[in-house]
Amino acid sequence: MHKAKVAIFISGGGTNMAALLYASLLDGAPFDVVLVASNNADAGGLEIAAAEGIPTFVHSHKGHSREDHDAAMEAALVKANADYLVLAGYMRILSDEFVKRWEGRILNIHPSLLPKYKGLDTHKRAIDAGDSHGGASVHIVTPELDAGEVLAQVRVAIRDDETPESLADRVKFAEHQLYPRAVADYVSRGYDADYLYERVRKLALALPETHARDSHGSPGFRVGTEKSGKFFAHFNNQHHGQEHIAVLVKTSGMDELLDLVEGQPDVYFKPAYYGASGWIGLILNRPGVDWDHVSEWLERSWRSVAPARLTRLMDAADEF
């Protein structure tokens, strides 16, 4: 089982960090915590992590520019070989450049039902607005504060006599349930066939005059009419004894196929059923898949079988 390497940034007691850490120690957990880092040497969560044998790192933000402090924290991430960064009560706003370098790999938890109440004083604002529920949201971090894709939420009822403090206490309990599950789901989806298929399907069907059609029991994609269309991609979910979840696309021939498989065996393989016809498998259930690369292969394969009237239009568009 592949396990993602997760680093956690904290600034205080680290209760959400502890929830994540102990969830990672359960059988079947899809991630390991490889680092707990803080801008505060007195953060209580550092002691919790150290007691469990997790490497820790401290670099105070005082007396440093945001960029310099982020650089030190990022160096610790790189040294730990972290795949993902999870913010758990980290009271620093990361620089835009940091976030862009880790695009899609930083998660945060926010104490409101986003997109409601970004920023501070979330519980008071929910109570003052007369909302029936507060809650928490796990989201992807983007340069815009609390604006990234929401991955999961939990709702917490607001009682008649609620105060911001009492609501905050109950939301914290809910966060401890939500965060480990949301992180586990997110870091493991690159190994989930349904998720991978939907990404391939979206890319394939964005090409002109394409449609989905099963072939030999597995999903495929064709260009042209329903009656006379030609396949340009197949989705392979560990079929014919293969260990890979992959998209199969057309190469220029056996020479290219063999060169790619020999040169990059962690990216490509020769499919047992389709390989003799020049189809190559582009492995999807692996770390660091470049989806732009997947898109380029799909378009190339599409061009190899699409009617000339369609390729001429795309060739003309490419000239501009």
Secondary structure, DSSP 8 states (H G I E B T S, - for coil): ---EEEEEEESS--HHHHHHHHHHTSTT-SEEEEEEEES-TT-HHHHHHHHTT--EEE---TTS-HHHHHHHHHHHHHHTT-SEEEESS--S---HHHHHHTTT-EEEEESS-TTSS-SS-HHHHHHHTT-SEEEEEEEE--SSTT-S-EEEEEEEE--TT--HHHHHHHHHHHHHHHHHHHHHHHHHGGG-HHHHHHHHHHHHHTSTTEEEEEETTEEEEEES-TTT-EEEEEEEESGGG---EEEEEE-S-HHHHHHHHHH-TTTEE--TTTGGGTEEEEE-SSTT--HHHHHHHHHHHHHHHS-HHHHHHHHHHHT-
